[in-house]
Amino acid sequence: MTTFWILIASVVLIGLMLIWVPHFRQQRLLTAEEAGVRKQTNLELFNERIAILEKELAESLLDEQEFEGLKKELEISLLQDIKQGSDESLVNTVKPKGLLWPVLMSVTLLAISGYMYQQLGQYENVSNPPRAANPHEGMTAEQIMSQRVQMMEMAVQAEPDNSQAWFNLGHAYITANRFDEAVNAFDKVMALVGTHAELLGPKATALYYKNNQQMSPEIQALIDQSLALDPKDPSTLLLVGMDAFFTAEYQKAIDAWQTILATDRNDIDRTALINAVETAKMKMMSETGMMPTDSVHQGMATASPTVTVQVSISPELAAQVKETDMLFIFARATEGPKVPLAATKLSAKALPATITLDDSTNMGGEVKLSSAKQVEVIAVLSKHGSVKPQSGDIKGSLASVDVGGESVNLVLDTLVQ
């Protein structure tokens, strides 16, 4: 800011100098010229008079003594003329310009500069500099993901033999629900670097999502092949645990996820895995009455208050539901901090469905569903894979539901704009 104003002051100062410096230089030149003209005139008059005296002396009209006396008078007169002030006739002939023009030009320069800056400059931005624009502002999550996928596609087109670029593109395709293209991307990677467990696992995952989170012989064959190559491959074990959890094989899910946690890998989300293991353990206790096979959960009680919700879609919006959509349903306290106390998700293919929320579906925090008397239940049918409602999603909610009370009905009847 300071630098900007210093620059403006410098430009204006240069403009004023271009006006005033020539003015003062003219004054000095006129003064010097005036003095030179006056001196030259006096010398010419002096020489003419001397020549006349010398002629009169030569013609004997003057004697030597008279000549010297008159010459002395002329010299004294010449010295007096040089010491006197300016010649009025010369002043009138060569009169310098006054201050009016430089003053008018200075005022005009300042006025034009201010006007042009106000009309064409960005003076408001100087006081309030604009913030960096968000390149994704106004875009939905689906549009942002599509843009990222396009960038990755351009990267593999530029380097078709870059296995890492194909690998990243495959995972991006999964996130964008483009499962066939994800499978092709992982096949391309294996064609470049060979068959590895860390590639078979993501390929199996893409096929699993394509099959609406249902296991098939093809997917199971890929899982078996992957685990034969690497029994501790995280991508494959994540899929094994997820499928086991959805099919209520909680001990199998716990074993798969704990196998990942037992490794020293740094590229896994340990916090999310720990929460998933705890959720599976609570589910196992609440639904089967069995304790997980670890010492921590031996002897724990199984009973806990629940919230049972029957979720359905309104007839008006039923046509907008796709099998790839995911339903997120969570309960949060009606009093105090609005934090989710329990949550779960399932495929839109399962609607209508009856869902039970309890402490086994805790989000991993210290506050649990059993500690609340009443909760607000919110359901989001997401087309983007996010629990946060976005444009195009369908949602429904119940403002107050008693914990441990009777089953309630929740209808997805609101289209998010």
Steps between C-alpha positions, in 0.01 A plus 500: 500500500777748598700410191195567281451853635872575473482400133200730440676791673811443288303511175321822598828658613663421166208662319528816711874514439440489124283810543699706750861424410468649148328804651783580740760418235332753270523765772873443538560497123307824450692668780832388357396601149386842620832560676697393191303725265541803727874445534544454124306818428708706744823367350387584147409859606832533679697385192307738269574801722867402532522475120352852467749640751789328323385652166477848652846451651637396161346809335652717775161603620604378845836507663646204688399627842138558400488159335619324814254692716200415281611135471521479881145636530373238253665218696345623826158526330537143365574363847201682645267363231615144565432536875150647450180295499333352198421704200128580497484470125649155511266390778204605296637328191584165660244457778492150665179304554335532838380232748151467355579234241707265725236522773216421257696208351573359849136518606393340172753216543377420851134520398542273196707248700236478773216466251672228295591304812145516631346395168753242376705403805440229762510730801235296684713187465795684653310553825322164478724259310299214346539157651629213296214350304397148582532303172218267617264771621142431399578143391335191644705212636409300191628777271823534698558126482428501126755778453765305691431187298539698177838631618614147582378377162707771334800385703475140379446618144822698525685205658320178402772285658489673840371224730460733799280736297278208393485377862387843627246524217355161597435616856350826369262300281385305808428824686306626198297173484649419156577141590550348153758765418668440837534128420651585161747741665623236747528246217716754316727535804538121526582487130782747567645371829357150546241349734531613861274481804483878532345510151269201533345645817387829341375315192293269722369805687386665175318183398348474850351850478385435144316191631314716758727389785425135444767230485526291182722205393707734281561742787577219745750353253682833481504522882642149532765573236598824674526347848704212357752757377488713816289386801531850652408714199297793644279565196386137488452466877298822507264347246482171691419683824241724338313212339516296821360793698207545257420127519515507884820289512643737756782282626627455145488878449685559828771250405551655157527856631722405794734324259547834323555680831767245596715606203744789512362670188472879503250532214192391695250695709553333837241714680226401255598133526497507879152656497383237250632219719325641806176542307520137382559383855198692628287367214612147580398537864165666431380271220646160585557521874855374439813676617784571260794263548713747693544546875374858504142408411460182704219543754352820351125550512312503175179689568486866399221741400425514129328717241318302231410685181302376202637695201313539171504730197206721405319389181563841340879457523527124455584535128813700586656223710786302343640169620844664536366755753596455865273560800659662806293511818615645830362614834617805690407647836216752515668674794858617528757466219351379170741209461402165345453236768446206265506449126490236231463469124358261246437481129192670354422162348389382847223760536254488666695376801482477878814637667603470864735753655666427835833531677651248259457756222677769701709745296805443721447789743458480876129599491276207401139454400414337834589825680221697324127496569392641166679536168450657159520244220620611156524289183679604181475308173828610346596491135852616578605259775501773766294524817476877454191582288584639158302613199301209357497297823177399673457538875252456782505556874318451828537787747459294817513125558503328843805283559379152589150578378289343228594479134446820299445569130730735307414596143762639259291780352726804450711561189814698588544803275 
